[in-house]
């Protein structure tokens, strides 16, 4: 689990949730497949400076009906942690 961020991190992730919700609703009737790509996916969960644990962007994306998901991170430990989620 990664430790970083602040209230801004929480607000950013909430904005991502709202975007993914709207995007997948708009795109659901299209004839092509939609993919989620996260180039800095991290370990899946984070702990912000306040001690609050949050689902990261990769975990949040799994709540939405994408046809494919692609997660990348330069830290092999983060990739292994995400595979366990």
N, C-alpha and C positions, 0 to 999 in steps of 0.2 A: 504494500500500500504506500502510495506516495504522500508526502507531507509538503504542501505548499498552498498558496492562495489565501484569499480573504473574502470579504463580502462581495467583492467584484467577481470572484470566481463563481460564487453561488448565483449571482445575477446573470453571468454569462451562460452558465449551464441551463438556467431557467429559460433564457432567450432561445437557446438551442432547442430545448424541448418544444417551445411554442412554434418555432420554425419547422421542425421535423413533423409536427402534428399537421400543420397547414400544408406543407409540401406533399406529404403522403396522401392527404385527402384530395388535393388538386390533381395529383398524378395517377390516382388509382384506376381511372378509366382509359388510360392511354394504352396503345397497342404495343408499346415497347417496355422493356424491363427497366427498373430503376435500381441503382446501386448506391450504397453508402460507403464513402471512402474517408477514413480517418488516418491521416499521415502522422499524427502525433497522439496515438491512442492511449499511451500510458499503461498503467497496470489495471485499470478498471475502476478503482475507487481511490479517493483522495481524502486526506484529513487537512482541513484548512486551519489557519492559525488559531481560531477560536476553539479548536478541538472537535468541531462537527465533522462527521464522516458523510461524504457525498458520493453518489454514483457519478463517475466520470462520463465523458461524451460517448465512449464506446458502449458502455453498459446501457446508457439511456437510449442509444440508437436501436438497440435490440427490441425495444417496446413497439417499434414501428414496422409496418409491413414492406420492407425493402426486399427485392428479389435476391440480392447478394450484398454481402458485407465484406469490406476489405479493411483490415487493421494493420498499421505499421508503426513501429517504434524502433529507435536506434539502440535502446537498452534491452538486451536479451532477457533480463529478469522481468521487465515489464511485459514482454511478450508471453513469457511462461505464466505469469500471474493471470494475464487476460485469458489464456487458454483454459484455466481452471474455473473461470467464471462461467 
